[in-house]
Amino acid sequence: MNSRSPSSGGSDPDPPEALFFPNQRKESSTKALYGALKANDAMRRWIIRSTVAALVAGGCGMLTGDWRVGVTLGLITLVSVMVWSSRRESEIPRWRKPSAAQRRTEAQLKVMKQLGYRVLHARAVPGGNGQIDHFIVGRRGAFAIDSESWDKRLPLRNKLEKLYHGRFSKNERIDEALEEAKRAEELISEELGRDIKVRASLAIYGPGMPWDSHRLRGVDIITGTKVRKWLRTGRDRLSETEIEEIYQAAKKALPPRY
């Protein structure tokens, strides 16, 4: 008769290497727990959305006396809630919430992802203290966008290749964005084994601008709400294979900031 030792508890014994590397066992358990929590969070959001839509459908159906009207309004409510939620959700971890400007740019880039663009958010630039808020690669090339929210009461003006926000010079911020993009260009080119170009830009929210985009000191200054339009102005023509190669190289060369 087969017998099982009491200490086994009905589970498979740990492999011998787990005795010497207990952190590996802990890491796998942590990943499993994170996956379960993430799945539960997604399920919770769907339950809330469905409940709201069902309440609207039931209430409208009772008020109008027509169940078809209730169902139609319930579906409209569900779609509206999904769109609203997708605009508020961010790929950046919850414990490091992006700024309002970064969220607005991220919302625009979600549409571009559906058109085949590949996007990375909040990427560190090794060798410096800077961060690229959004790295994008698509049919029109590779782009680095930093999103900024500035006081809308102060005007933006370009004077002798210098950008002023009110009486404050923004040249230092422009040069910083250019330096980050150039460094990313070098790192990704090294990872790929061939040279690529990364176009630097600042997406500005707040003050009105007399242009949708304007190139200044090697950086494109973009009206924040025109990011998608600007991305289509790139002059490169990349194939699907090239897009994927650059995207994978950028994931390795530019680690997540958080």
ZIMO-V399592 format. One record per residue. N is the residue number from 1. RES is the residue in three letters. PSI is psi in whole degrees, -180 to 180 (NA if undefined). OMEGA is omega in radians with two decimals (NA if undefined). D_CENTER is the distance of its C-alpha to the mean C-alpha in whole Angstrom. Layout:
N_RES_PSI_OMEGA_D_CENTER, N_RES_PSI_OMEGA_D_CENTER
This chain:
1_MET_132_-3.13_59, 2_ASN_142_3.11_56, 3_SER_153_3.13_55, 4_ARG_133_-3.10_51, 5_SER_146_-3.12_51, 6_PRO_-31_-3.07_50, 7_SER_-16_-3.10_48, 8_SER_-31_3.08_46, 9_GLY_18_3.10_45, 10_GLY_7_-3.14_44, 11_SER_161_-3.13_41, 12_ASP_141_3.14_41, 13_PRO_153_3.10_41, 14_ASP_147_3.07_39, 15_PRO_156_-3.08_39, 16_PRO_-36_-3.09_41, 17_GLU_-19_3.13_38, 18_ALA_-24_3.12_37, 19_LEU_-30_-3.09_40, 20_PHE_-22_3.14_39, 21_PHE_69_-3.10_35, 22_PRO_-22_-3.13_34, 23_ASN_-29_3.10_31, 24_GLN_-42_3.12_30, 25_ARG_-40_3.14_31, 26_LYS_-40_-3.11_29, 27_GLU_-42_3.13_26, 28_SER_-38_3.10_26, 29_SER_-39_3.12_27, 30_THR_-43_3.12_24, 31_LYS_-41_3.13_22, 32_ALA_-42_3.13_24, 33_LEU_-42_3.13_24, 34_TYR_-42_3.13_20, 35_GLY_-41_3.13_20, 36_ALA_-42_3.13_22, 37_LEU_-40_3.13_21, 38_LYS_-42_3.11_18, 39_ALA_-42_3.12_20, 40_ASN_-36_3.12_22, 41_ASP_-41_3.11_19, 42_ALA_-41_3.12_18, 43_MET_-40_3.13_22, 44_ARG_-42_3.14_22, 45_ARG_-40_3.13_20, 46_TRP_-37_3.11_22, 47_ILE_-43_3.12_25, 48_ILE_-46_-3.14_24, 49_ARG_-46_-3.12_23, 50_SER_-38_3.14_26, 51_THR_-45_3.11_28, 52_VAL_-45_3.14_28, 53_ALA_-40_3.13_28, 54_ALA_-41_3.11_31, 55_LEU_-43_3.11_33, 56_VAL_-44_-3.14_32, 57_ALA_-46_3.14_34, 58_GLY_-44_-3.13_37, 59_GLY_-46_3.13_37, 60_CYS_-36_3.10_37, 61_GLY_-40_3.12_39, 62_MET_-40_-3.12_42, 63_LEU_-39_-3.10_42, 64_THR_-18_-3.09_42, 65_GLY_13_-3.13_44, 66_ASP_112_-3.08_42, 67_TRP_-27_-3.13_40, 68_ARG_-37_3.07_38, 69_VAL_-43_3.13_37, 70_GLY_-45_-3.14_36, 71_VAL_-42_3.14_34, 72_THR_-48_3.13_33, 73_LEU_-33_3.08_31, 74_GLY_-42_3.11_30, 75_LEU_-40_3.10_28, 76_ILE_-41_3.11_27, 77_THR_-43_-3.13_26, 78_LEU_-45_3.13_24, 79_VAL_-42_-3.14_22, 80_SER_-42_3.13_21, 81_VAL_-39_3.12_20, 82_MET_-43_3.13_18, 83_VAL_-45_3.14_16, 84_TRP_-43_-3.13_16, 85_SER_-41_-3.11_15, 86_SER_-31_3.12_12, 87_ARG_-27_-3.11_11, 88_ARG_-26_-3.11_11, 89_GLU_143_-3.11_10, 90_SER_148_3.09_6, 91_GLU_-14_3.08_5, 92_ILE_137_-3.08_6, 93_PRO_146_-3.08_10, 94_ARG_-32_-3.07_12, 95_TRP_-6_3.01_15, 96_ARG_73_-3.06_13, 97_LYS_136_3.09_11, 98_PRO_165_3.09_9, 99_SER_168_3.12_12, 100_ALA_-39_3.13_13, 101_ALA_-42_3.12_12, 102_GLN_-39_3.12_8, 103_ARG_-39_-3.13_8, 104_ARG_-40_3.07_10, 105_THR_-41_3.13_8, 106_GLU_-39_3.12_5, 107_ALA_-39_3.10_8, 108_GLN_-37_-3.09_10, 109_LEU_-22_3.07_7, 110_LYS_-36_3.08_8, 111_VAL_-41_-3.13_11, 112_MET_-32_3.10_11, 113_LYS_-34_3.11_10, 114_GLN_-17_3.13_13, 115_LEU_9_3.08_15, 116_GLY_-1_3.09_15, 117_TYR_146_3.08_12, 118_ARG_137_-2.97_10, 119_VAL_139_2.99_7, 120_LEU_140_-3.13_6, 121_HIS_148_3.02_4, 122_ALA_66_-3.12_7, 123_ARG_134_3.10_10, 124_ALA_156_3.09_14, 125_VAL_100_-3.12_16, 126_PRO_140_-3.11_19, 127_GLY_3_3.14_23, 128_GLY_177_-3.12_21, 129_ASN_3_-3.06_20, 130_GLY_172_3.11_17, 131_GLN_139_2.98_13, 132_ILE_115_-3.09_11, 133_ASP_-42_-3.10_8, 134_HIS_123_3.02_7, 135_PHE_127_-3.06_9, 136_ILE_139_3.00_10, 137_VAL_132_-3.12_13, 138_GLY_-165_-3.06_15, 139_ARG_-29_-3.09_19, 140_ARG_9_3.06_19, 141_GLY_-168_3.14_18, 142_ALA_139_-3.02_15, 143_PHE_146_3.02_14, 144_ALA_120_-3.10_12, 145_ILE_129_2.94_11, 146_ASP_132_-3.09_12, 147_SER_131_-3.09_12, 148_GLU_141_3.03_15, 149_SER_114_-3.09_17, 150_TRP_160_-3.12_21, 151_ASP_119_-3.09_24, 152_LYS_-13_-3.13_25, 153_ARG_-18_-3.12_28, 154_LEU_134_-3.10_29, 155_PRO_155_3.01_29, 156_LEU_136_3.11_27, 157_ARG_148_3.13_30, 158_ASN_120_-3.11_30, 159_LYS_113_3.10_33, 160_LEU_52_3.10_35, 161_GLU_27_3.05_31, 162_LYS_140_-3.13_30, 163_LEU_128_3.12_27, 164_TYR_135_3.00_29, 165_HIS_100_-2.92_27, 166_GLY_-126_3.09_30, 167_ARG_8_-3.08_33, 168_PHE_129_3.11_30, 169_SER_137_3.11_29, 170_LYS_17_-3.11_25, 171_ASN_-37_-3.13_26, 172_GLU_-40_3.13_25, 173_ARG_-37_3.10_22, 174_ILE_-47_-3.14_22, 175_ASP_-36_3.11_23, 176_GLU_-43_3.11_21, 177_ALA_-39_3.11_18, 178_LEU_-43_3.13_20, 179_GLU_-42_3.12_21, 180_GLU_-45_-3.13_18, 181_ALA_-40_3.13_17, 182_LYS_-41_3.12_21, 183_ARG_-43_3.09_20, 184_ALA_-39_3.11_17, 185_GLU_-45_3.13_19, 186_GLU_-45_-3.08_22, 187_LEU_-43_-3.13_20, 188_ILE_-40_3.10_19, 189_SER_-42_3.12_22, 190_GLU_-40_3.13_24, 191_GLU_-37_-3.12_22, 192_LEU_-33_-3.05_23, 193_GLY_13_3.05_26, 194_ARG_160_-3.07_26, 195_ASP_140_3.00_25, 196_ILE_169_3.09_22, 197_LYS_136_3.05_21, 198_VAL_121_-3.07_18, 199_ARG_123_-3.09_18, 200_ALA_147_3.13_17, 201_SER_158_2.99_16, 202_LEU_122_3.06_16, 203_ALA_115_-3.02_15, 204_ILE_125_3.06_17, 205_TYR_141_3.08_17, 206_GLY_-87_-3.06_21, 207_PRO_148_3.06_24, 208_GLY_147_-3.14_25, 209_MET_144_3.13_25, 210_PRO_9_-3.13_28, 211_TRP_156_2.99_25, 212_ASP_-39_3.06_22, 213_SER_146_-3.10_22, 214_HIS_128_-3.11_24, 215_ARG_126_-3.07_24, 216_LEU_122_3.11_26, 217_ARG_33_3.10_26, 218_GLY_5_-3.11_24, 219_VAL_137_3.07_21, 220_ASP_124_3.07_20, 221_ILE_115_-2.98_20, 222_ILE_140_2.89_18, 223_THR_126_-2.98_19, 224_GLY_-37_-3.09_15, 225_THR_-1_-3.08_16, 226_LYS_24_-3.08_17, 227_VAL_-45_-3.10_14, 228_ARG_-41_3.11_14, 229_LYS_-42_-3.12_18, 230_TRP_-39_-3.12_17, 231_LEU_-25_-3.13_15, 232_ARG_-2_-3.12_19, 233_THR_-3_3.14_21, 234_GLY_149_-3.08_20, 235_ARG_-13_3.13_24, 236_ASP_161_3.06_23, 237_ARG_97_-3.07_23, 238_LEU_144_3.06_22, 239_SER_169_3.11_22, 240_GLU_-38_3.13_20, 241_THR_-45_3.14_22, 242_GLU_-40_3.12_21, 243_ILE_-47_-3.11_17, 244_GLU_-40_3.13_17, 245_GLU_-45_3.14_19, 246_ILE_-39_3.14_17, 247_TYR_-46_3.14_14, 248_GLN_-39_3.10_16, 249_ALA_-39_3.13_17, 250_ALA_-37_3.11_14, 251_LYS_-35_-3.14_13, 252_LYS_-41_-3.04_16, 253_ALA_-29_-3.10_17, 254_LEU_93_-3.08_14, 255_PRO_157_3.09_14, 256_PRO_141_-3.12_11, 257_ARG_-33_-3.07_12, 258_TYR_NA_NA_12
